[in-house]
């Protein structure tokens, strides 16, 4: 019943972002003094070399060089007159490239694109998010755009050679709990340029809680009567020591809000939000103890106090742990929740359970075997024997399941949702 499509997403080390390169104050001053000692001719030659090597690899190259110059111009005496060439050259010395996908491109999720015009009848435009990992195992969020075809196929829009960072970041007012716990700068808004293609936009860690990684975002399109649809994404923020569940929000994938989640139930990782309220409450699937599935309810999107045990491992292939594979999908029979499970040799598989439509704390059916497991061509990678998804989508009775391959690359599998539901057994 399951079909693995010939669509693969592999890490591209040529996708680089241009970052500010900062050193100690003393060293910054010495470097700038050396640049200022150059003659105009020497500076022009050095800048020409910089443009030859790097300018074709980045959008808005000159603007970024000048922005980085502005970040260190306080080390230059105010009475020194600088040419444009030396300002740009100083900016180059305080710039660096970071290959966001050098190590991996994995743990995808998928949602409907907010723009559905100019496509054929029966098709649907989608946005996929990925966890991109580079040097020092730092993870960021990147995107790809595609179209789900009426015949069950997928067309992926060509990837841009550029990667861009938000052009503006704005810190937001922190809650009292954030101030008390040192999370003052963890709530922020970011904006991309509308000229940046979907596949260029890179959300790189910038808050204090996520400086070592933004991991495993689970996007879902959330609908509520009388309100504009919004996309929520729960993710794991990692600062090198602790993990923290946070929320990213957007309506257009251009402007994003990042907020800290609070409450006793915000523990561990892997939280997935239902796409709508149930009985006037937000509902979330979680794994607060690292082993079992839980369900949480709250009137406040940003505050979760209680978690109720939903399901414990029952089959041999899930004896180590179970978790969600993204937000539940609403069907006529109930909420279809794709799950991941870990068995012998830390082998990951993907399966499914069905929750009651009106009371999703009740498991009414389960798939008694894995739906997706790593085949012979998928076992090898950064972490062997792993398949993992952060979100699926239902379109024209076809379930599309993007999934990671051994924490290295990603693919897409499909199955008719009615065939999958017919394979579930009641509990």
C-alpha positions as CSV (number, residue, x, y, z in Angstrom):
1,X,0.0,0.0,0.0
2,X,2.9,2.4,0.8
3,X,4.8,4.0,-2.1
4,X,8.2,5.6,-1.7
5,X,8.4,8.3,-4.3
6,X,11.6,9.0,-6.4
7,X,11.9,12.4,-4.7
8,X,14.9,13.0,-2.4
9,X,16.3,16.0,-0.6
10,X,20.0,15.8,0.0
11,X,22.3,18.2,1.9
12,X,23.9,20.8,-0.3
13,X,27.1,22.2,1.2
14,X,27.1,25.0,-1.3
15,X,24.1,26.6,0.4
16,X,25.9,29.1,2.6
17,X,24.8,32.1,4.6
18,X,26.9,35.2,5.2
19,X,27.4,35.9,8.9
20,X,29.1,38.5,11.0
21,X,32.5,37.3,12.2
22,X,33.4,38.8,15.6
23,X,36.6,38.5,17.6
24,X,37.9,40.2,20.8
25,X,38.0,44.0,20.9
26,X,41.8,44.0,20.9
27,X,42.0,41.8,17.9
28,X,39.3,43.7,16.0
29,X,41.3,46.9,16.5
30,X,44.5,45.3,15.2
31,X,42.9,43.9,12.1
32,X,41.3,47.2,11.3
33,X,44.6,49.0,11.8
34,X,46.2,46.7,9.3
35,X,43.5,47.3,6.7
36,X,43.8,51.1,7.2
37,X,47.5,50.9,6.6
38,X,46.9,49.6,3.0
39,X,47.3,52.1,0.2
40,X,44.2,52.8,-1.9
41,X,45.6,50.6,-4.7
42,X,46.3,47.7,-2.3
43,X,42.8,48.0,-0.8
44,X,41.2,48.0,-4.2
45,X,43.1,44.9,-5.3
46,X,42.1,43.0,-2.1
47,X,38.5,44.0,-2.5
48,X,38.5,42.9,-6.1
49,X,39.7,39.5,-5.0
50,X,36.9,39.3,-2.4
51,X,34.3,40.0,-5.0
52,X,35.8,37.5,-7.4
53,X,35.6,34.7,-4.7
54,X,32.4,35.5,-2.9
55,X,30.1,38.0,-4.5
56,X,28.3,35.4,-6.7
57,X,27.5,33.2,-3.7
58,X,25.3,35.7,-1.8
59,X,22.4,38.0,-2.5
60,X,22.8,41.7,-1.4
61,X,26.5,41.1,-1.1
62,X,27.5,44.7,-0.8
63,X,24.7,45.6,1.6
64,X,25.8,42.8,3.9
65,X,29.5,43.9,3.8
66,X,28.5,47.5,4.8
67,X,26.2,46.1,7.6
68,X,29.2,44.2,9.0
69,X,31.4,47.3,8.7
70,X,28.8,49.2,10.7
71,X,29.1,46.6,13.5
72,X,32.8,47.4,13.9
73,X,33.1,51.0,12.9
74,X,33.3,52.0,16.6
75,X,36.9,50.7,16.6
76,X,37.8,53.5,14.1
77,X,38.7,57.0,15.3
78,X,36.0,59.5,14.2
79,X,38.5,61.8,12.5
80,X,39.6,59.1,10.0
81,X,38.1,59.5,6.6
82,X,37.3,56.2,4.9
83,X,36.8,55.4,1.3
84,X,33.9,53.2,0.2
85,X,36.5,50.6,-0.8
86,X,38.0,50.4,2.7
87,X,34.6,50.3,4.3
88,X,33.7,47.3,2.1
89,X,37.0,45.7,2.7
90,X,36.7,46.0,6.5
91,X,33.2,44.5,6.2
92,X,34.7,41.5,4.3
93,X,37.3,40.8,7.0
94,X,34.4,40.7,9.6
95,X,32.3,38.3,7.5
96,X,32.3,34.6,7.2
97,X,30.4,31.8,5.4
98,X,28.4,29.1,7.1
99,X,27.3,26.0,5.2
100,X,23.9,25.4,6.7
101,X,23.5,21.9,5.1
102,X,27.0,20.7,5.3
103,X,26.1,17.7,7.5
104,X,22.4,16.9,6.9
105,X,19.0,17.9,5.6
106,X,16.4,15.9,7.5
107,X,13.3,15.7,9.8
108,X,10.8,17.4,7.4
109,X,7.3,18.6,7.9
110,X,4.7,19.7,5.3
111,X,1.8,22.2,5.2
112,X,-0.4,23.8,2.6
113,X,1.1,26.9,1.1
114,X,-0.8,30.1,2.0
115,X,-0.9,30.9,-1.8
116,X,-3.0,28.4,-3.8
117,X,-3.5,30.4,-7.1
118,X,-2.2,29.5,-10.5
119,X,-2.2,25.8,-10.1
120,X,-4.2,23.1,-11.9
121,X,-7.5,21.7,-10.5
122,X,-6.9,18.9,-8.1
123,X,-3.3,20.1,-7.2
124,X,-2.2,21.7,-4.0
125,X,0.9,23.9,-3.4
126,X,2.8,23.0,-0.3
127,X,5.8,24.2,1.8
128,X,8.1,21.7,3.4
129,X,10.4,22.6,6.3
130,X,13.7,20.8,7.1
131,X,16.2,20.7,9.8
132,X,19.5,21.7,8.2
133,X,22.7,20.9,10.1
134,X,26.1,22.3,9.5
135,X,29.4,22.9,11.3
136,X,29.5,22.1,15.0
137,X,26.1,20.3,14.5
138,X,24.2,23.6,14.6
139,X,20.7,23.2,13.2
140,X,18.5,25.8,11.5
141,X,15.2,25.8,9.6
142,X,15.1,25.8,5.8
143,X,12.2,25.4,3.3
144,X,11.3,24.0,-0.1
145,X,8.2,24.5,-2.2
146,X,6.3,22.0,-4.2
147,X,3.0,20.9,-5.7
148,X,1.0,17.8,-4.8
149,X,-0.5,16.5,-8.0
150,X,-3.9,15.1,-8.5
151,X,-2.4,11.8,-9.6
152,X,-0.5,11.3,-6.4
153,X,2.8,12.6,-7.6
154,X,4.9,15.5,-6.3
155,X,6.6,18.3,-8.2
156,X,9.4,20.1,-6.3
157,X,10.3,23.7,-7.2
158,X,14.0,24.1,-8.1
159,X,16.2,25.0,-5.2
160,X,17.8,28.4,-5.3
161,X,21.6,28.5,-5.0
162,X,21.3,31.3,-2.4
163,X,20.5,31.2,1.3
164,X,19.3,34.4,3.1
165,X,18.9,35.4,6.7
166,X,16.1,37.7,8.0
167,X,16.7,41.3,7.1
168,X,15.3,42.4,10.5
169,X,15.0,41.0,14.0
170,X,13.0,42.7,16.7
171,X,13.1,41.7,20.4
172,X,9.6,41.5,22.0
173,X,8.4,42.2,25.5
174,X,9.2,39.2,27.7
175,X,6.9,37.7,30.2
176,X,7.8,37.9,33.9
177,X,8.8,34.2,33.9
178,X,11.1,34.8,31.0
179,X,12.9,37.7,32.8
180,X,13.3,35.6,35.9
181,X,14.8,32.7,34.0
182,X,17.2,34.6,31.9
183,X,15.1,34.3,28.7
184,X,14.7,38.0,28.1
185,X,15.9,37.8,24.5
186,X,14.1,34.5,23.6
187,X,10.9,36.2,22.4
188,X,11.5,37.9,19.0
189,X,10.1,38.6,15.6
190,X,12.0,38.2,12.3
191,X,11.2,39.4,8.8
192,X,12.4,38.2,5.4
193,X,12.3,40.1,2.1
194,X,9.5,39.3,-0.2
195,X,12.2,39.0,-2.9
196,X,13.7,36.0,-1.2
197,X,12.4,32.7,-2.6
198,X,11.0,30.1,-0.2
199,X,14.1,27.9,-0.6
200,X,16.4,30.9,0.2
201,X,14.9,31.7,3.6
202,X,17.0,30.4,6.5
203,X,15.9,30.7,10.2
204,X,19.3,30.4,11.9
205,X,19.5,30.2,15.7
206,X,19.6,33.7,17.2
207,X,18.0,33.5,20.7
208,X,19.9,32.6,23.9
209,X,17.9,29.3,24.3
210,X,18.7,28.1,20.7
211,X,22.3,29.2,20.1
212,X,23.3,25.6,19.4
213,X,20.3,24.7,17.3
214,X,16.7,25.0,16.2
215,X,15.6,21.3,16.0
216,X,12.7,19.3,14.5
217,X,10.1,22.0,13.9
218,X,6.6,20.6,13.5
219,X,4.5,23.0,11.4
220,X,0.7,22.8,11.3
221,X,-1.9,25.0,9.6
222,X,-4.2,26.1,12.5
223,X,-7.8,27.1,11.7
224,X,-10.3,28.8,14.0
225,X,-13.7,30.1,13.1
226,X,-13.7,33.8,12.4
227,X,-10.0,34.1,12.4
228,X,-7.3,34.1,9.8
229,X,-5.4,30.8,9.5
230,X,-2.0,30.8,11.1
231,X,0.9,28.3,10.9
232,X,2.3,27.2,14.2
233,X,5.5,25.2,14.6
234,X,6.7,23.7,17.8
235,X,10.5,23.1,17.9
236,X,13.3,22.2,20.3
237,X,15.7,25.0,21.2
238,X,19.1,23.8,22.3
239,X,21.7,26.1,24.0
240,X,24.4,23.5,24.3
241,X,23.3,22.3,27.7
242,X,19.5,22.3,28.0
243,X,16.6,21.8,25.7
244,X,13.5,23.9,25.7
245,X,10.2,23.7,23.6
246,X,9.4,26.9,21.8
247,X,6.8,28.0,19.3
248,X,7.3,29.7,15.9
249,X,4.3,31.4,14.2
250,X,3.7,32.8,10.8
251,X,0.9,33.6,8.4
252,X,2.9,34.1,5.2
253,X,6.4,32.4,5.8
254,X,7.9,35.9,5.5
255,X,7.2,37.2,9.0
256,X,7.8,35.0,12.0
257,X,7.2,35.2,15.7
258,X,9.2,33.2,18.1
259,X,7.9,32.7,21.6
260,X,8.8,30.7,24.7
261,X,6.3,28.1,26.0
262,X,5.6,27.9,29.8
263,X,4.1,25.5,32.3
264,X,4.9,22.3,34.1
265,X,4.0,20.2,31.0
266,X,6.6,21.8,28.8
267,X,9.3,19.2,29.2
268,X,11.4,17.1,26.9
269,X,10.8,17.5,23.2
270,X,8.6,16.5,20.2
271,X,5.4,18.4,20.8
272,X,2.7,18.5,18.0
273,X,-0.3,20.8,18.0
274,X,-3.7,19.8,16.8
275,X,-4.8,21.9,13.8
276,X,-7.9,23.2,15.6
277,X,-9.3,23.7,19.0
278,X,-11.3,20.8,20.6
279,X,-13.9,21.8,23.2
280,X,-12.6,25.4,23.1
281,X,-9.1,24.3,24.1
282,X,-5.8,24.0,22.3
283,X,-4.6,20.4,22.3
284,X,-1.1,19.1,22.0
285,X,0.6,15.6,21.6
286,X,3.8,15.4,23.6
287,X,6.4,13.0,25.1
288,X,7.2,14.6,28.3
289,X,9.1,11.6,29.8
290,X,11.1,10.7,26.7
291,X,9.3,7.3,26.5
292,X,5.5,7.5,26.3
293,X,2.8,9.5,24.4
294,X,0.9,12.2,26.3
295,X,-1.9,14.6,25.4
296,X,-2.1,18.1,26.8
297,X,-4.9,20.7,26.8
298,X,-4.8,24.4,27.5
299,X,-6.9,27.6,27.1
300,X,-3.6,29.5,26.6
301,X,-1.4,28.6,23.6
302,X,1.7,29.6,25.5
303,X,1.1,28.0,28.8
304,X,0.6,24.2,29.4
305,X,0.3,22.8,33.0
306,X,-1.1,19.3,32.7
307,X,-0.4,16.2,30.6
308,X,-2.4,13.0,30.4
309,X,-0.8,9.6,29.5
310,X,-2.1,8.6,26.0
311,X,-0.2,5.5,25.1
312,X,2.7,3.4,26.3
313,X,4.9,1.1,24.1
314,X,3.1,-2.2,23.3
315,X,4.7,-3.8,20.3
316,X,8.3,-5.1,20.2
317,X,9.3,-2.5,17.6
318,X,8.4,0.3,20.0
319,X,9.6,-1.1,23.3
320,X,12.3,1.7,23.7
321,X,10.0,4.7,23.1
322,X,7.2,6.2,21.1
323,X,6.5,9.7,19.9
324,X,4.5,11.6,17.3
325,X,5.4,12.2,13.7
326,X,3.7,15.6,13.5
327,X,0.3,17.0,14.1
328,X,-2.8,14.7,13.9
329,X,-4.8,14.6,10.7
330,X,-8.6,14.8,10.9
331,X,-10.5,12.1,9.1
332,X,-14.1,10.9,9.2
333,X,-13.1,8.1,11.5
334,X,-11.1,10.1,14.0
335,X,-7.8,11.8,14.4
336,X,-5.0,10.0,12.6
337,X,-1.8,10.4,14.4
338,X,1.4,9.2,12.7
339,X,3.9,8.0,15.2
340,X,7.6,7.1,15.4
341,X,8.9,4.3,17.5
342,X,12.2,2.9,18.6
343,X,13.0,-0.8,18.9
344,X,16.1,-3.1,18.8
345,X,19.4,-1.6,17.8
346,X,17.8,1.9,18.3
347,X,16.0,1.3,15.0
348,X,13.4,3.9,14.2
349,X,10.1,3.2,12.3
350,X,7.0,5.2,11.5
351,X,3.5,3.8,12.3
352,X,0.0,5.2,13.1
353,X,-2.8,5.3,15.7
354,X,-6.3,6.6,15.6
355,X,-7.8,8.9,18.3
356,X,-11.4,9.6,19.0
357,X,-12.7,12.6,17.1
358,X,-14.5,14.3,20.0
359,X,-12.2,13.0,22.8
360,X,-8.6,12.6,21.4
361,X,-7.4,11.3,24.8
362,X,-9.0,7.9,23.7
363,X,-7.0,5.6,21.4
364,X,-9.5,3.7,19.4
365,X,-7.3,1.9,16.9
366,X,-3.7,1.2,16.1
367,X,-1.6,-0.1,13.3
368,X,-0.1,-3.4,14.5
369,X,3.1,-3.0,12.5
370,X,5.4,-0.3,11.2
371,X,4.3,1.5,8.1
372,X,7.7,2.9,7.1
373,X,11.0,1.4,8.1
374,X,14.5,2.1,6.6
375,X,15.0,-0.1,3.6
376,X,18.4,-1.4,2.4
377,X,19.2,2.0,0.7
378,X,18.2,4.1,3.7
379,X,19.9,2.4,6.6
380,X,23.3,4.2,6.3
381,X,23.8,7.8,7.4
382,X,24.8,10.1,10.2
383,X,22.5,8.1,12.6
384,X,21.9,4.6,11.0
385,X,18.6,2.8,10.8
386,X,16.3,5.8,11.3
387,X,13.2,7.1,9.6
388,X,11.5,10.1,11.1
389,X,8.9,12.7,10.2
390,X,7.8,16.0,11.7
391,X,4.6,16.3,9.8
392,X,2.3,14.8,7.2
393,X,-0.5,16.1,5.0
394,X,-3.7,14.7,3.5
395,X,-4.7,15.7,0.0
396,X,-7.3,14.1,-2.3
397,X,-7.4,11.0,0.0
398,X,-3.7,10.6,-0.4
399,X,-1.5,10.8,2.7
400,X,1.9,12.4,1.9
401,X,4.6,11.5,4.5
402,X,7.9,13.3,4.1
403,X,10.5,11.5,6.2
404,X,14.2,11.7,7.2
405,X,16.6,9.0,6.1
406,X,19.1,8.1,8.8
407,X,19.4,11.7,10.0
408,X,21.1,12.7,6.7
409,X,18.7,13.2,3.8
410,X,14.9,13.1,3.3
411,X,12.3,11.4,1.0
412,X,8.5,11.3,0.6
413,X,6.2,8.3,0.9
414,X,2.5,8.2,0.0
415,X,-0.4,5.9,0.9
416,X,-4.2,6.1,0.4
417,X,-5.6,7.2,3.7
418,X,-8.6,4.8,3.4
419,X,-6.2,1.9,2.9
420,X,-4.2,2.9,6.0
421,X,-7.4,3.3,8.1
422,X,-8.6,-0.1,7.0
423,X,-5.3,-1.6,8.3
424,X,-5.9,-0.3,11.8
425,X,-7.2,-2.7,14.5
426,X,-9.5,-1.6,17.2
427,X,-8.3,-1.5,20.8
